Amino acid sequence: MFPSSQIILSPENPGRFTQWFDWYNQERFHQNLDNQTPNEVYWQYTTIHQAA
């Protein structure tokens, strides 16, 4: 959805990086995270360690 070639940090496109960052952390599955999103892994870790 967001090829890195489309990420342009410029005054004409101020929200583009924020959109990409949100997509990367909330929607993109990562092989190294057992095909979970970074947000899923973060919240699982946080929940487990708060309960301890």
N, C-alpha and C positions, 0 to 999 in steps of 0.2 A: 504494500500500500504506500509506503513512504521510502522510496529509494533514496539513499544518501545523497545522490546527485541533485535531488530537489530541495535539499535543506540549504536555504540561503539566508544568512544572517544579514539583513539589510534594513534600512529605515522604511523601505517600501513594503516590507513583509515582516512586521515585528512579531506576529503571533505564530509564525511558521515553526520555530523551534519548540515552542510550548506545545503545539499540536503533536509534533513528532515525539517529544519527550513523554507526553501522556500516552500516546499509542504504544511506544516502546515498553513502558512500565505496566500498562493496564490491559493491553490487548495482544501483544506479540508473545507467542509461546517461545520458550528458550530450551533447547536441547539439554544444556548443562543444568537446568533446573527441573529436570524430569518433565519437560513439556508443560511447565506452569509459567505464569507471568511473574515478573519480579514482585508485583504487589501481593500475589497469592502467597509466595514464599515468605515475604516480609511479615504478613499478618499471621501466618501459621507459626512462625518463629516467635513473634511477639506474644501471641496467645499462650503458647506452651511455656514460655519463660515467665510470664506474669502469674501463671497458675502455680508455679514452683515456689 
